Amino acid sequence: MDSAKDKFFDDLIDVSTYNNMKGKTQTSINNLKAELTNIISLNKNIEEYLKLGISFMHGIDKLYKTSLAKINKAESKSSFFIV
């Protein structure tokens, strides 16, 4: 954008061209800011899901050992990791 300003001030481009270039640059900046906001939001969501998933895994060994469920423990082991 600085080179466009320099060209404008040196009378190498007209006002219309400068404003067009400035508008395109500003649109690109706005798009990049929106994309960055989405990435930050996605990262926050992933962290929340990871924390929740990890919290479910705490104490699963005690639950497995003390479970009164009538399922085969070998079957339950494999079902923990099926997604």
N, C-alpha and C positions, 0 to 999 in steps of 0.2 A: 504494500500500500504506500510505503514511503516513496518508492520510485514513481508511482502514479502522481503523488503530490509534487514531486520534483518536476516531472514532465508538465504538470498543470501550471506550476509557477513559472516554468521556463517557456510557457506558451507553445509547448509541443503537442498538447492535446487540448481539446475544448472542454467547456463546462459539462456538456452532455456526456461525453466519453468518460470524463472523470467521475461524474455521478453514477454512471452505469457501472463502472469498475468498482466504485465504493459500495454500491448496492449489492453486487455479486459477492464481494468480499464479506460484507456484513451478513448476508444470507449464509455463507459458508461458516462463518463464526457461530451464528445462531444454531445451525445444524450440528456442529461439533459440540457445542455446549449441551444441547438436548441429548446427544448420544452419550456424552460423559455422565449426565444425570441418570440416564437409563442404566449405564454400567454400574454406577455407584449403588443404585437401588437394587439391581440384580445381585451384586456382591453382598449387600446387607441381607437379602432374602436367603441366599445360599448359606450365609453364616448362621442365620436363625434356624434353618432346617438342620444344619449340622449339629448345632447345640442341642436341638430337640432330639435328634436321632441318637446322639451320644448319651443324653440323659436317660433314654430308654434302655440303653445297653448297660448302664450301671446297675449292678445288683441282679443281672439276668442269671448269673451263675447260681446265686442263692435261690432264685425263683425256680430254676431248673431242678436243683437238688431237693427242694422241699415241696415241689409240685405234687398235688394229689390227683392230677389229671390222669385219665385212663388211656393215655396215648403211649405209644412206644417211644421211649426216649431217643432211640436212634432215628426215628422218623422226625422227631421234633428238632434234632440237631440240623438236619438237612433243610428243614423248612425255615430256619432263621435266616438263611442266606439266599432264599429264592425271592426274587423281586418281580 
